């Protein structure tokens, strides 16, 4: 009996270790099938309704898009969101636009802040914390201006610097505030 219990325990541990690295995280390289799927998601969910779709909702954190918080813009998410916005303007992706997104070696984290003292993108610091790793964007820029003194800020991160399988805390700092958001990249397409 003792030997059987040890065998089952050993098999359970091995199966757990095998499943662990297979967990889904957003794809750094999209297949043609995923590109088409992301584009179709945008076509089905025109405009801002795309943020409430089952494909894109897990990439949102905080109260995004209606309030403070943000969005992880993986390649899949970016194709879906841009497609949804283009459909509203009765446009479609050009092959060059798709190629630019799919060949990118980075992804964006878009955050919405409401701080009237923010004059420049450098007044906002976006940090991805993964364990003891603090990862800074290589580029930060303003995005859309929202009503009620809200401003989007986009941090662009190199794919190679981030572990897409790690639990992540997104820290957004301004002179007047600091907010933290937990995100699981494995939920993001």
C-alpha positions as CSV (number, residue, x, y, z in Angstrom):
1,X,0.0,0.0,0.0
2,X,2.8,2.4,0.9
3,X,4.5,1.8,-2.4
4,X,1.3,2.4,-4.4
5,X,0.7,5.7,-2.5
6,X,4.3,6.9,-3.3
7,X,3.8,5.9,-7.0
8,X,0.5,7.9,-7.3
9,X,2.1,10.9,-5.5
10,X,5.1,10.8,-7.8
11,X,2.9,10.6,-10.9
12,X,0.7,13.4,-9.6
13,X,3.8,15.6,-9.1
14,X,5.2,14.8,-12.6
15,X,1.8,15.6,-14.2
16,X,1.6,18.9,-12.3
17,X,5.1,19.9,-13.5
18,X,4.3,18.9,-17.0
19,X,1.1,21.1,-17.0
20,X,2.8,24.1,-15.4
21,X,4.9,25.2,-18.4
22,X,2.1,24.5,-20.8
23,X,-0.1,27.2,-19.2
24,X,-1.4,29.7,-21.7
25,X,0.1,33.2,-21.8
26,X,-0.3,35.8,-24.5
27,X,1.4,34.6,-27.7
28,X,4.6,36.5,-28.7
29,X,4.2,35.0,-32.2
30,X,0.6,34.7,-33.6
31,X,-0.4,32.1,-36.1
32,X,-2.4,33.1,-39.1
33,X,-5.4,31.4,-37.5
34,X,-5.0,33.6,-34.4
35,X,-4.6,36.8,-36.5
36,X,-7.9,36.0,-38.3
37,X,-9.6,35.2,-35.0
38,X,-8.5,38.5,-33.4
39,X,-9.6,40.4,-36.5
40,X,-13.0,38.7,-36.4
41,X,-13.3,39.5,-32.7
42,X,-13.0,43.2,-33.6
43,X,-15.5,42.9,-36.4
44,X,-18.1,41.2,-34.1
45,X,-17.6,43.8,-31.3
46,X,-17.5,47.1,-33.0
47,X,-16.1,50.1,-31.2
48,X,-15.6,50.1,-27.4
49,X,-17.9,47.0,-27.0
50,X,-14.8,45.0,-27.8
51,X,-13.5,45.7,-24.3
52,X,-16.4,43.7,-22.9
53,X,-15.8,40.7,-25.2
54,X,-14.7,37.4,-23.6
55,X,-11.5,37.6,-25.6
56,X,-10.5,41.1,-24.5
57,X,-12.0,41.5,-21.0
58,X,-9.2,39.5,-19.3
59,X,-6.6,41.9,-20.7
60,X,-8.4,44.8,-18.9
61,X,-7.6,45.7,-15.3
62,X,-9.0,48.2,-12.8
63,X,-12.1,50.0,-14.1
64,X,-10.9,50.1,-17.7
65,X,-12.3,51.3,-20.1
66,X,-14.8,53.4,-18.1
67,X,-12.4,54.6,-15.4
68,X,-8.9,54.3,-14.0
69,X,-7.1,51.1,-14.8
70,X,-5.7,49.8,-18.1
71,X,-5.3,47.3,-20.8
72,X,-2.5,44.8,-21.7
73,X,-2.1,45.3,-25.5
74,X,-0.7,41.9,-26.6
75,X,-0.6,41.4,-30.4
76,X,-3.9,39.6,-30.3
77,X,-5.6,42.3,-28.2
78,X,-4.1,45.1,-30.4
79,X,-5.4,43.4,-33.6
80,X,-8.9,43.0,-32.0
81,X,-9.1,46.6,-30.7
82,X,-7.8,48.2,-33.8
83,X,-10.1,46.1,-35.9
84,X,-13.1,47.1,-33.8
85,X,-12.2,50.8,-34.1
86,X,-11.6,50.5,-37.9
87,X,-15.0,48.8,-38.4
88,X,-16.6,51.9,-36.8
89,X,-14.9,54.0,-39.5
90,X,-15.8,51.5,-42.2
91,X,-12.1,50.6,-42.8
92,X,-10.1,47.4,-42.6
93,X,-6.5,46.5,-41.9
94,X,-3.9,46.9,-44.6
95,X,-1.4,44.1,-44.9
96,X,1.4,46.5,-43.8
97,X,-0.5,47.4,-40.6
98,X,-1.0,43.7,-39.7
99,X,2.7,43.0,-40.5
100,X,3.8,45.8,-38.2
101,X,1.8,44.4,-35.3
102,X,2.7,40.8,-35.8
103,X,6.4,41.5,-36.3
104,X,6.7,43.7,-33.2
105,X,9.0,42.6,-30.4
106,X,7.1,44.6,-27.8
107,X,3.7,45.1,-26.3
108,X,1.9,48.0,-24.7
109,X,0.4,48.6,-21.3
110,X,-2.2,51.4,-21.6
111,X,-3.2,53.0,-18.3
112,X,-5.8,55.7,-17.7
113,X,-5.0,58.2,-14.9
114,X,-6.8,61.2,-13.5
115,X,-4.2,63.5,-12.4
116,X,-4.3,67.2,-13.4
117,X,-0.6,67.6,-12.6
118,X,0.6,65.3,-15.3
119,X,2.1,67.5,-18.0
120,X,4.3,65.0,-19.8
121,X,4.4,61.2,-20.2
122,X,7.5,61.2,-18.0
123,X,5.3,62.4,-15.1
124,X,3.8,58.8,-15.1
125,X,5.8,55.8,-14.2
126,X,4.5,52.3,-15.3
127,X,6.3,49.4,-13.7
128,X,5.7,45.7,-14.1
129,X,6.6,43.8,-10.9
130,X,7.3,40.1,-11.3
131,X,8.6,38.8,-8.1
132,X,11.8,40.8,-7.4
133,X,12.0,42.0,-11.0
134,X,10.9,45.6,-11.6
135,X,10.5,46.1,-15.4
136,X,10.3,49.6,-16.9
137,X,9.0,50.5,-20.3
138,X,11.6,51.5,-22.9
139,X,9.1,54.1,-24.2
140,X,6.3,56.1,-22.6
141,X,3.9,58.3,-24.4
142,X,0.5,59.9,-24.1
143,X,-2.5,58.2,-25.6
144,X,-6.1,59.4,-25.8
145,X,-7.3,62.3,-23.7
146,X,-10.5,61.4,-21.9
147,X,-13.2,63.5,-20.4
148,X,-13.1,64.4,-16.7
149,X,-9.4,65.1,-16.7
150,X,-8.5,61.5,-17.5
151,X,-5.5,60.8,-19.7
152,X,-4.2,57.6,-21.3
153,X,-0.5,56.8,-21.0
154,X,1.1,54.0,-23.0
155,X,4.1,52.1,-21.7
156,X,5.9,50.0,-24.3
157,X,7.7,46.9,-23.0
158,X,10.2,44.6,-24.7
159,X,8.8,41.0,-25.0
160,X,12.2,39.6,-23.9
161,X,12.2,41.4,-20.6
162,X,8.9,40.1,-19.4
163,X,7.9,36.6,-18.3
164,X,4.4,36.1,-19.7
165,X,3.8,33.2,-17.4
166,X,4.6,35.1,-14.1
167,X,2.1,36.7,-11.8
168,X,2.4,40.5,-12.4
169,X,1.6,43.6,-10.5
170,X,1.3,46.8,-12.6
171,X,2.3,49.8,-10.6
172,X,1.2,53.2,-11.9
173,X,2.9,56.2,-10.1
174,X,2.4,59.9,-10.5
175,X,3.5,62.7,-8.1
176,X,0.2,62.5,-6.3
177,X,-0.7,58.9,-6.4
178,X,0.3,55.3,-6.7
179,X,-2.0,52.5,-7.8
180,X,-1.4,48.7,-8.1
181,X,-3.2,46.3,-10.2
182,X,-2.7,42.5,-10.3
183,X,-2.8,40.8,-13.7
184,X,-2.3,37.3,-14.8
185,X,-0.8,37.3,-18.2
186,X,-2.0,33.7,-18.7
187,X,-5.6,35.1,-18.9
188,X,-4.6,37.5,-21.8
189,X,-4.7,36.2,-25.4
